Amino acid sequence: MSKVLHKSFYLILLVFVAVFIASSLLVRAQYNYALYGDNPILGMQQWSIFLPVILLLLGSGVGLYALCLKLNKYSPKVVIPIVLLCSLVIQIIIIFVFPRVPTDDSQTVLSLAMNMLYDQDYSSFEAGGYLHMFPFNYSIVLYLKTLLYLFPDNYLVIKLFNILFSTLTTFMIYLIYKQVNDRSTERDYGVLIFAAT
């Protein structure tokens, strides 16, 4: 009975993934904060853009796979720091090339942290307040408040800390994979590179 239940669950999951992939071939979500705010607008897929991007991504995937196979002969003490450093540099370049200020929920959470730090305003815990209705965001507010206390009025520092934790998460994903898949004789750098990108 449990095998039937597991197979049914995986079959349902497979159907949902297949529907999602198939629908993405026809429908696309457009995110343009200046025009639509924080809401995606669904439209027809633009094949003149979509097809070259898919081909580019498939080619990149094949190239990364070949690179990962070539990297297997090198020591993890060399490859892991280089991959993590490249990921860190690319993320830092992205935040400088595409500067973005917080919006919607991010702005709300940042405002709450600033209000608590500078105005000692804890009214969001009262009935009807944001943190009263969404208490799971308190840890994020506390984290932002701490960073703002250490580095006053510097949103860039918050982004840099996010990049640092993202890089650490990439490394942890690789370590967890190696623990779970301990019978693998390969170095499995593909998992590290996939997590880093």
Secondary structure, DSSP 8 states (H G I E B T S, - for coil): -HHHHHHHHHHHHHHHHHHHHHHHHHEEEE--HHHHTT--EEEE--HHHHHHHHHHHHHHHHHHHHHHHHHTTS-HHHHHHHHHHHHHHHHHHHHHHS-----HHHHHHHHHHHHHHHH---GGGSTTSHHHH-GGGHHHHHHHHHHHHHSTT-HHHHHHHHHHHHHHHHHHHHHHHHHHTTT--S--HHHHHHHH-
